[in-house]
Amino acid sequence: MKVAIVKYNAGNIYSVVNALRRMGIEPALTDVAEELQKADRVLFPGQGEARNAMSYLKERRLDEVIRNLRQPVLGICVGQQLLCRHSEEGDVNCIGVFDVEVKRFQPQRHEDKVPAMGWNAINDLKSELYRGFFDNPYVYFVHSYYVPLCEHTIATADYILPYSASLHKNNFYTCQFHPEKSGKVGEQILKNFLEL
């Protein structure tokens, strides 16, 4: 199986590479359209700032390439957010697979820290991505922005307010959390994705 990871100016890509290597897969880290199109599975991870990431993707027309992929695609963290229509982070139009706007967490109480960082439960699990799981597995999050609940939500989390921990539409799947940093739970989610 050919697995490609979208290479762009985002942090945290190598932790995904290492997670796949632990599973016996040597992924191609690439920003070449043809390599992404030929892969059996594409992962679109990242940490970073939405505006800078989108400008890099647009310069190379990778936004169009990603939008038109037909194989299973997994957006992780900023990858999830960039697959949405628009982000408040940098007030930028994104790839637009999911017609929803990414919002910034607004602390309501003194103890609400932004970014949301650490382990949190995910609930209301739907889709084959969560095959074998019941509600409340714990996964690792680091984010200041979130995707509101919408028709594409396949897992929810709660921090300040309930939000989309995961989305699915057609061949596109996403996780706001980091499966590659979420121990056995995350490894199983990645395995489920590869087996879709």
SVG drawing of the C-alpha trace seen along z (x, -y; Angstrom):
<svg xmlns="http://www.w3.org/2000/svg" viewBox="-26 -38 36 42">
<polyline fill="none" stroke="black" stroke-width="0.4" points="0.0,0.0 1.3,-3.5 0.8,-6.0 1.6,-9.7 1.8,-12.5 1.2,-16.1 4.4,-18.0 3.9,-21.8 5.1,-24.4 3.5,-22.9 5.0,-21.5 4.4,-18.0 4.6,-16.1 7.4,-13.9 5.5,-12.5 3.0,-11.1 5.8,-9.7 7.2,-8.0 3.8,-6.6 3.4,-5.0 6.9,-3.6 6.1,-1.9 3.2,-0.3 5.5,1.0 4.6,-1.5 7.2,-3.8 5.2,-6.8 6.2,-9.2 6.4,-12.8 5.6,-14.8 4.2,-18.0 4.2,-16.6 0.7,-16.4 1.2,-13.2 2.6,-11.3 -0.4,-12.4 -2.8,-11.4 -1.2,-7.9 -1.1,-7.1 -3.6,-4.6 -4.1,-6.7 -3.2,-10.4 -2.6,-11.9 -2.8,-15.7 -1.4,-16.5 0.0,-19.7 0.3,-22.2 0.8,-25.8 -1.0,-28.9 -3.9,-28.6 -3.1,-31.7 0.6,-30.7 -0.3,-27.1 -3.0,-28.1 -0.7,-30.5 1.9,-27.7 -0.7,-25.2 -2.2,-27.8 1.2,-28.8 1.7,-25.1 -2.0,-24.6 -2.0,-21.8 -5.4,-23.1 -7.0,-22.0 -5.0,-18.7 -6.2,-17.9 -9.8,-18.9 -9.9,-16.6 -8.4,-13.5 -10.6,-10.4 -8.8,-7.9 -9.3,-8.0 -7.7,-11.2 -7.2,-11.9 -6.8,-15.5 -5.1,-15.8 -5.3,-18.9 -4.6,-21.9 -5.2,-19.5 -8.8,-19.1 -9.2,-22.9 -7.7,-23.6 -10.3,-21.2 -13.1,-23.5 -14.4,-26.5 -12.9,-29.3 -10.8,-29.9 -11.0,-32.7 -7.2,-32.2 -5.8,-34.8 -9.3,-35.2 -8.5,-32.9 -10.5,-30.9 -9.5,-27.3 -9.8,-24.2 -13.6,-23.9 -14.3,-20.2 -16.5,-20.8 -18.8,-23.8 -18.1,-25.1 -16.2,-27.9 -13.3,-27.2 -13.7,-29.3 -11.4,-30.4 -12.0,-29.2 -13.4,-32.0 -12.6,-31.4 -15.7,-31.6 -14.1,-31.1 -10.7,-31.8 -9.7,-28.1 -10.4,-28.0 -6.9,-27.9 -6.3,-28.5 -4.8,-26.6 -6.7,-23.5 -3.9,-21.1 -3.9,-17.6 -6.0,-14.4 -9.7,-14.6 -12.5,-12.1 -14.2,-11.8 -17.9,-10.7 -20.8,-10.0 -18.4,-8.0 -19.7,-7.2 -18.0,-5.8 -15.6,-3.0 -12.8,-5.3 -13.9,-4.3 -14.5,-0.6 -14.0,1.3 -14.4,-1.7 -17.1,-2.6 -17.6,-6.2 -15.1,-8.0 -11.6,-6.9 -9.1,-9.5 -6.9,-11.2 -4.4,-14.0 -5.3,-17.5 -3.4,-20.8 -5.5,-23.6 -6.7,-27.1 -9.3,-26.8 -12.2,-24.3 -14.8,-23.2 -18.4,-23.6 -20.7,-20.6 -22.2,-20.1 -23.8,-17.5 -20.3,-15.9 -19.4,-15.4 -18.4,-11.8 -17.0,-12.3 -17.4,-15.1 -15.3,-16.5 -16.1,-19.1 -13.8,-21.9 -15.5,-25.3 -18.3,-24.0 -19.0,-20.8 -17.2,-20.7 -16.3,-18.4 -13.4,-16.1 -13.7,-14.4 -15.4,-14.9 -16.3,-12.7 -17.6,-13.5 -17.2,-11.1 -13.5,-10.0 -12.4,-12.7 -11.9,-11.9 -10.4,-14.2 -9.3,-14.3 -8.8,-17.5 -6.7,-15.5 -3.4,-13.8 -3.8,-10.1 0.0,-9.8 0.4,-11.0 -2.6,-9.2 -1.0,-5.8 -2.8,-2.6 -6.2,-4.4 -4.5,-6.6 -2.7,-3.7 -5.9,-1.8 -7.6,-4.8 -4.7,-5.1 -5.0,-1.4 -8.8,-1.7 -8.1,-4.6 -5.5,-2.5 -8.1,0.4 -11.0,-1.8"/>
</svg>
